[in-house]
């Protein structure tokens, strides 16, 4: 579980850096995620990191094309982290069912 939390934190940063993003994109992504929780749930949680990373790069003085590219890298990292969380939850459910019902 700790590994998934670490992956969930570092994969979006890796996605931003891989596509040439700056720390503005990472900060914007974090701000977008937090704002997305409250502004437009549940879609805000999904789109918040993307919009936040794009806005962060634009505030950092980069062009729109570069900002969108970096935002997509952060978004891809966010999706990969979410998939890892779902896989871990599925594993936990499997282990729980095996414990309760035995080898079915």
N, C-alpha and C positions, 0 to 999 in steps of 0.2 A: 504494500500500500504506500509506503514511503517512497519507493521507487517511482510509482505512478505520479505522485504529487510532484516529485522532482522533474520528471519528464514533462508533466503538464506546465510547469513553470518555464523550463528551458527550451522546449520545442518552438513556441512562438518567437522567442528571442532569436533562436537559431534561424528560423524562417526569415525574419526581418534582416538579420545580418547576411544571410546567404544571398539575398537579393539586393544588397547594398543599402539597407536601411540604417538609420542612425538611432541614437538613444531617444530621439524625439518620437520615433515610431513606437518604440517599446513603451514609453510613458503614455503616449496617446492610446495605445492598445489597452493598457491597464485602466486608464480613465474611462475609455469607451465601454469596457466590460462592466465597471462599477455603475456607470450611468445607465447602461442597458438593462441592468437589474431592476432599476426603479422607473425608468422612463417608458419603456415599451416591452414589458415581459410578455411572453418568452422570446419573442423575436429580437428584442433589444440585446439579450444575452448572446444571441447568435451573431447579430450584425454589429454589435457595439465594438468588438475588437477591430473589425475591418474599418469601420468609419473612424474610430479613434486613431488607428495607425495612419490612415490617410490624412486626417486632420493634423496629427502630430508632425508628419513629414512636411505638410504644407506650411505649418507654423515654423518649422525649422528652415524654411527658405528653399525647399526643393520644388521642382516642377510637378505638374499634375501627373504626367506619365510615370515618373519615378515614384511618386507618392502612391499611386494606384498599384504599381508593381510591388512595392514594399508592403502595402496593405494586404494584398493577396497572399504574400508569403506569411504574414502574421496570421491571417485567416486559415491558411492551410495548416499551420502549426497548431492553431486552436482546435481545428477539426481532428487532427491526429491525436492530440491529447484527450479529447472527448471520447474518441473511439477506444483509446486505451482504458479510460475509466469504465466504459460500458463492458469491455471485455473482462476487467477485473470484477465488476459487479456480477457478471454472468458466472464467473468462476466461483465467487462467494456463494451464489445461489446453488450452484451445482454441489459444492461441498456441504452446504446446509441440508440439501435434499438427501444426499448420500448418508449424512449423519442421522437424519430423522427416519428415513424409510429403508435404509440399508441398501444393498446392491440390487436394484430393481432392473 
